[in-house]
Amino acid sequence: MAVAQPPPGLLVEADPAPPVREIGTLAAVSVTEPVPGVHLLDFGRNVVGRLRLRIDTPYPVHLVVRHGEELTATGRLYDANLRTAEQRDEFLLPAGRHVAEPAFTFHGFRYAEVTGWPGGMSAGDAEAVLLSSALPVTGTLTASDPAVRQLVSNIVASAEGNLLSVPMDCPQRDERAGWTADISVFASTLSFLRHTQAFLSGWVTTLIDGQRRDGAVPHVAPVLPEYGFDSPVWSDAIVEVPWLLWRRYGDDRTLRRAYGPMRRWADYCLAQCDDGVRPGRALGDWLAPGTVETPKSLIATAALARSLRLIADVAGVLGEPHAREYGEASTMVSGAFQRAFLTEHQLRTETQTGYALALAWDLVSPEHRARTAAALAELVRADGHRLMTGFVGTPLLLPTLSETGHHDVACRVFNQEGHPSWRYQLRAGATSMWERWDAWHHRRGMHTPTMNSFNHYAYGCVGDWLFRHVAGVGDDPRGVSGGFTEPLLRPGPVPLLRQAHARYDSPAGTVESGWRAGPDGLQFVFRVPPGVTARAVLPVHGTWDGMTVNGTFLMGLAERLPTRRLADGSCSLDLPSGRWSITAPAAAADPLLSAWDEL
């Protein structure tokens, strides 16, 4: 007997993100036979996808294909870091000519091991099929240093390889989950490189769907309850990602959809506070090296103050009546942060992450800000200009140093080649971003296999600093306008580089910024889209008499391009739409170039 059932109380809507597609193929760079009957293919770099095999066999075969990111010391496939994942495909093929390729699966690998192949195998018998949610390219960044170009390539590789329907943490082991902090800290870099509006707005919907009734936000989306709820920075993605979509694309639809869930999350956190301080929660500054741990309560309180201020900004953008309420709550939590964790300008527990949070999220009193920034710079120097930050501190460290007058210190950290550093990974032959700073160490070898991914985009967050503070394409990090309508062009030349250039196809139009250093000084090039005025901040000091703009002396353009001297002595001017070439002779650039000599 038929029984009528009420429809489920769910809103069913199409996923706005682009579908997963084949975005390219890659030929093997070598094929070896480490033991008889076992062929090992090396594709030259870490990729995500599957193998396509072309075989002409005179008899039936049973092929087994295993995938891995690295090799063991004996040259065999390394699969210990896969945990329970097998990354294994099998084919039973009759005699004849075939193209064998699995469907409905993907793997993370550089190497593939094939057994059962009839006779010898050549590189032309197999190709890697690369898969991704194919997001349109919106940005490029180039530099004179091959290492920087390789780093950008690694960032792109990990972005493409971990965007398959959801923003995953890794593509190879048995996890492949949409961890919230990973995409929250990487989203700005990703959104320079690719058009992310549809992809991330769809993901935000899954994050909202996973929120508990009490307001707690999951650590992964789509939600897997066993991975937990309520960790600062991780769960604050429910605020950070919709705000990024507003700032980058003017996307107020996602902002409106997330506004209520944002408030429930904030109210949930406020209810846990003791005199404005939120207790420590969960994951802290995940995978930070060193022996001094950033207090989890410091991170929790800082993250709450940050989210409360952003929610106040969101209320203002949307015309909601809660801006004052959440603004006052942010001020209250900020004051509690200062009382609990700061002694005037100095942290009670000094860590790079703690200082970066306090400065980047405006948790330091204005009268102490300069001394706090100096304390951070001194701590970084004392650490040998080595990163001591994890998932929470790393995206903020270099931008904070650059924005507080210590760009030279940020450059030293970026140019560091010892462990831990980005260049250390490059020297070790990395072709994608590592999950851990010491995923592989020259003395200790592989890190513990229980959690060690060689394709994990979180530390690719340095791309945001490269765009904003090196090439110079960005916007005011404290702004509230949407759609990238107020570009901030702030090139920051870096020792070891002689030039850098970035292009971003923003919703407002194409924005470009770049620079070239030579014996005669510095040349800056900018492109400002129609209908937009950009603020350019140039790292030149002293006399500006010899500076030219599109071939005309700057001093003769005072009415059209009024120039301001900033507190640090640099030059600021507003650029209307168009293409601009600005030269700074050696005299104006001398302080910067002299500092390079010291570095």
N, C-alpha and C positions, 0 to 999 in steps of 0.2 A: 504494500500500500504506500502510495506517495505521501510524504509528510512535508508540509510547507515549513521552510526555515527562514528566519529573518536574515537579511543581508548582514555581513559583518560590519561593525561600527568603525570601519577604517576608511581613510581617504586614500584612494588609489590614484596615483598620478605617474606620468611618464618620467623616467630619469632624464634630466636635461643634459647630462654629460654626453660627449661624443662616445660612440661605441669603441670597443677594443678592436684595433685593426693591425694588420701587418704594416709596419712602418719602414721595413727594409730587410735586406738579407746581408749575410756576412760569410765570406768564404773562409775556410780553415787556412791558417798560415803554415801549419805543419801537420803531418801525420806520422806517428811513430808506432812501433810494435814492441812495447816494453817486455812482454812475454809472448810466446807463440800463441796466435789466435786471438789476441787482445790488441785492438788498435786504439790509440789515444790521439784525439783531435784537439788541437789548440787553435782557438779562434782569435787569439791576440789580445782580447780585452773581455771584461766581464759584461755579459749581456743577459737579457731576459727574453725568453721565447721558447722555441723548440727546434728540433733537428728535422731537416728534410733530406731524406736519403734517396739516392738514385742507384738502383741495383739491377743488374742483369745476371741472373743466376741460372745455371744449368740444372739445378736440383732444388728441392724444397729446403728452406732455411728457417732457423729460429734465431732472430736477432734480439739482442738485449743491449739497450743503450742506457748508460748511467751518466749523470751530470754532476759536476762539482766546480767550485770556484778556484780551488788551489790544488797543488800537488803535494804529496808527502815527500819526505827527504829521500826516498828511494825512487821518486819519479812516478808513483802510482796516483790514481785519483784520490783526492782528500775529500771524505764525506762525513767526517766526525762531527762537523758543525751543523749538520742537517737535522740533528735530533731524530725524531721518528719519521721525518719525511724521507722518501726513498729516491725521488727524482729519477725514476726508472720507467722506461718504455720498453714494451716487448712487441715484436711483430712475428707472426707465422705466415710465411709467404711461399706460394708454390713456385715452381720453376717458371722463369720468364723475366720480363722487364717490368719493373715497378718503380713508382715514386711513393715512398713510405713516409708518412708524416702523421703524428697523432693529432687528435682534435680535442677540444674542451680541456686543455691543460697548458701549463707553461712551467718553465724551470728557470732558475738563476744559475748561470754557469759561465765559465771561460773554457772549460775542458769537457769533452765528452768521450766516454769509453765505450767502444763498440765490440761486442763479442758475437761470434757466429757468422762473420762476414766471409763469403766464399773467396778464397785467395787473397791477394794483396789489395789494399785499399789506398786510394789516392785522394788528394785534397778536393778534387772535382766531384767526388762521390757524395759529398755532404755539404750542406750550407746551414747556417743558423738563421732561422726566421725570427726577426725581432718584432715583438708585440708591445702595444701600448694603447692607452686611450689617447688617440692622436689629437693633441691640443694644438691649435695654430701657433706658429712661432711669432712672437711679438718683440723679442729683444735679442741683441747680440752684444758681446763685449770682447774686445781684442786688446792685446798688450804686446809690447816688444819682447818680453821675457817668455821663452818657450814654456817654462814651468807654469807661469800663470795661464797660458793658453791651455796647457794640459789640465790644470785644475778646473778651469771652466768646462772643458770637455768632460771631466769626471763628474762634475755637478750635473750637467745635462744628462749624462748616461744614467746616473742614479735617479734623476727625476723621471725620465722616460720609462725606466725599468720598474719603477715602483708605482706608476699610475696605471693600474689596470682595474677600471671601474671604481675603485676606491683608492685613496692615497695610503699605500701600504708602508709598513716599516721595513720589510725585507722580502725578497722574492724567492728565497731558496729553502729556508728551513720550514718547520711545521707551524709557522705563526701567520705571517702574511696578513696582518690585521691593520685596521685603520687607526693606529695610535695617534691620539689627539695632540700631544705636545710636539711630536715629530713634524706634523704638517703645520702646526701653529707657528713654530720657529722658522720653518722653511718657506712658508707661503709667500712672503714678500719677495724673496729671491725667485721662486718659481713664477710669480706673477710678472716679473720683469721678462723672463725668458719665454713664457707661454701664456696664451689667453686662458685664464682659469675661471672666469666668471660662472659659466654653466657647470663646470666640473665641481668647483668648491661649493656653489650654492646647493647643488644636489647632495653633496656630502653633509652640509650643515643640516639638511632635513633629516638625514639618518642620525645625526648627533642629537637633534631635538627629540626624535622618536625614542632614543635610548635614555633620556633623562628620567630619573625616578620622580615619583609624585612629591617626595619631600624636597625636591630641588637638586639633589646630587646629580652630577654629570658623569657619564662613564669615561673610562680611560681609552676605550676604543669605540669606533663607530664604523659600520653598523655594530651595535652593542653585542658584546660577549660578556655576560655577567660575571663569569669566572675571572675575568681580568680586572674587575674592581671598579670602584667609583671614588670620586672625591679626592683628587690630588691636585694641589695648586700647580698652575701653569698648564698641566694636562687638561683639567676640567675647565680652565679659563679659556680654552679654545672656543667655547660657546659665545664668548664675547669678542675675542681677538679676530677670528676668521670673518664673521659678518662685518666687523668694523673695517678690516682690510678691503673687503669687497666694496664697501661704500667709498673708502678713500681712493681706491684704484679705479673703480668703474662707475661710481655714483649709483650703486645698486641698493636702492632703498627698499626693494621688495624683500630681499633676504634680511635686511635690517629689521623690517617690521615683523617678519615671521619669527625672528629670534628675540625680539624685544621682551616679550613676556617670559620666555625661558631664561634670558639673561637675568631678569629681576628675581626670578625664583631661585636661581643659583646664588645671587648676591645675598638675598635674604637668608638662605640656608647657611651661608658662611658667617654672616653677621650674628646669627643666633648662637654660633659656637664661640664667639669672641669673649675673652676675659679682659675687660677694660681696654677694648680695641685691638688686642693682640690675638691673632688666630693661632690655635695650637698647631704644632707641626703635623704634617700629613704625608704619608705614603712615600713618594719616590725621591723627593729632594732634588739636588743638583745631580741628576743621574749620570753616572760614569765619569764624574770629575776625578782627575788624577790627584795625587798628593795625599798628605796625611791630615790636613786641616779641613774638616767638613763644614760647609755653610749650614748654620742651624736651620732646621726645617721650619721652625716657627717664624724665622726671619723671612724665608721664601714665601710662606703662607700669608703672612701679614702684608708683605710687599705686593704680592699678586692680587690680594683683595683690594688694597688701595688703588692699584692700577685699574682693575675691572670696574670698581665703583666710579672712578673718574670717567672711564670710557662710557659707562652706562649713562652718566649725566650728559655726556656729549651726544650720545645717541638720542636721548630724550629731547635735547635741543634741536637736533636735526629733524626729528619726526614730529616736533610740536607737541610732544607728550608733556604732562604736567609734573613729571617727577625729577626734572633736572636739578632743582634746588635740593631735594631730599637726598639724592645720591651724591651730589657735590658735597654737601655737608658731611655725609657719612665718610666720603673719601678723605676729607680734611681731618675728621676724627681719627680714622685709622692711620693716616700719615703721621699725626701727632703721637699716636701710640707707638708707632714704629720708631720714631726719633727717641722717645723716652726709654724704650726697651732695648734698643740695639745700638744706639749712637751715644758717644760722649762728645758733644759739640760736633766736630767735623770727623771724628774717627770712630770706626766700628769697634765694638767691644770684642768681637771675633772677626779678625781681619781675613777676608778672602777676596779674591778677584771677583767672584760672583756676587758676593754681598755688596761690594762697592758699586759694581756695574748696575745692579738692581736699584740701589738707593739713588744713583745719579740719573740713570736713564728714565726712571719712573718718578722723578721729582719728589723724592722722599727726604731730601736734605733741605734745611733752611737756606734761603737765598744767601744769607750772610756767611754761611759756611761752605757754600758750594765749591768755590775755587780751592779751598784747602782740602776738601774731601777728594776732589779730582786729583790734586797733587798727591794725596795719600795713596790713591789707587795707582797712579803712575809710579810712585816709589815702590809700592809692593810688587808691581810687575817687574821693575828693574831688579829688586831683590830676588825674585824668582828666576832670574836669568833670562828675562823676556820670553819665558816659556808659558804656554797655556796651562792654567790650573783650573779650568772651567769645564763643566759638563753640559748637559742639554739645556739647562736654564741660563747659565752665564755666558756660554759661547756666542750666541747671537747678539749679545749686548756689549761685549767687552771692547771690540775694536771700534764700533760706532761711538761708544761712550768716550773712549780716549780721544778720538778725532774731534768730537763735538765739544770737548772741554779744554781744547788747547794743547793736547798731547798727541797730535797726529804722528809725530816722530816716534813715540813709544809704540803706537799701534803698528807703524811700519816695521819696527824691529821685531815685534811679535810675528807679524805676517811673514817676514823674511827669515825667521828662525828655521834652521834645517835640522836641529837636533830634536830628540823626542821630549815631549809631545808637540807636534806641529803639523800644519798642512803639508809643508814641503818635505817633512819626514816621510809621509805617505807616498809622495811623488818619488822620492829617492828610492823607496822600496818597490817601485814599479806599479803602484796602484793605478787602475784604469777606471775606478768608480770610487765613491766615498765609502769610508769604513765606518762601522758602527762605533768602534772604540778607537781611541788614540793609539792603543797598543794591540790592535787586532793581530799584528805581527810585530815582533821585536827582534832586532838584530842579534841580541844575546839570548833571549828567552824563547824565540820561535813563536809558534801560534799561541794565542790566548786560549783560555779554557773553552772547549768546544760547546759547552752548554749554552753559550750566548756570544756568538762571534760571527757577525755578518760582514762580508766585504762589499756589500752593496746596500747602503743605508743613507738616505739623503740628509739627515738632520744636520751634520756638520758642514753640509753645503750651504748653510745659512751665511757663510762668509761672502757668498755672491752678492748679498745685499750691500755689504760694505764696499765691495769692488765697484758696484754700480754707483752708489751714492757718494762715496768718499774718495774713491780713486779716479774713476772716469768722470764722475760728477753728475750723473742723471739721478734725480730724486725729487722728493717733495719735502715740505717741512714736517718732521716727525711729530710735531705738536699741533699741526693744523687740523681743521675739522671739515674742510670743504671736500666735496666728492668729485670723482671723475678726473683726477690728476689735472685740475685746471690751474693750479698755482705751482708750477715746477720750481724747484730750487736746484740750481746748477752750481755744484760746489766741487770742482776738481781738486784732487789732492795728490800731487806727484809723489811717487814712492821711489826711494833709492833702489837700484837694480833695474828699474824700468826707465826707458827713455821716451816712451810714449804709451798712451792708453786712450781708448775710444769706446763709447757705448752709444747704442741706439735703442730707443724704446718707442714702439708704436702704441701710444696711449690712446684712450678714448677721445682725448682732445686733439690728437694729431701726433705726428712723429716728433720726438724730442731727441736731440743728440748733444753730446758733450764729449770733448776730448782735449788732449794736450800733448805737446811734444817739447822735450827739453834739448837744448843745444848750447854750444859755447857762447852764443849771443844772447841767451836768455830763454824765455818760455813763450810758446805760442799756444793759444787756446782757441778752439773752434766750437761753436754752438749752433744749434738749430732750434728755433722756437716756432710752434705751430700757429696757424692763423687764428686771430682772435684771442691770443693768450699772451700775457706778459710774464716773463720768467725773472726771478731774482738770481743774479750770478754773484757768487762770492769767490774772489780770486786770491790765492795765497801769495800776494806780492805786497811788499812793504816799502817804506821810505818814500823817495820821490817818485811821482808818477809822470813826470814831465815827458819822458820818452815813450810812454805807452801809446799804441795806436789801435784804432778800431776801424776795421775795413779800410785800412790805409790812411786814415785821418787821425791826427794826434788827439788823444782823449781830452786833453785840456781845452781843445777847441769845440768840444761837444757838450759843454757844461749844461746848456739849456735842454738839449735833446736827451742826453744820457747823464743825469745828475749822479755824481759818484760820492759815496759815503765811506768814511774810514771807520772800521769797526774797532771794538775795544782791544782786539789783539793786533791791531795795525793793518789788517788785511783790507782789501778793496771790495766794496759792494756796489752794484749798479743794477738797474732794472732794464731788461732787454725786451723790446717789443718783438712781434713775430718777424721771422726772417732768419737769414744765415749771418753769423757773426764770426769774424776772425780778429782776435785781440792778441797783440804782441806785448810782452813785457821784457824790456832790455835787461841785460845782466845786472845793472845797478838796482833795478826794482826787485829782481828775483834773487839778489845776492844772499840775503839771510837764509833762504831756503837752500840754495845751491851750496853754501858753505856748510850747512848742517849735513848735507849729503856727504861732503868730503869727510866729516867726522864719523859718519856711519860706515 
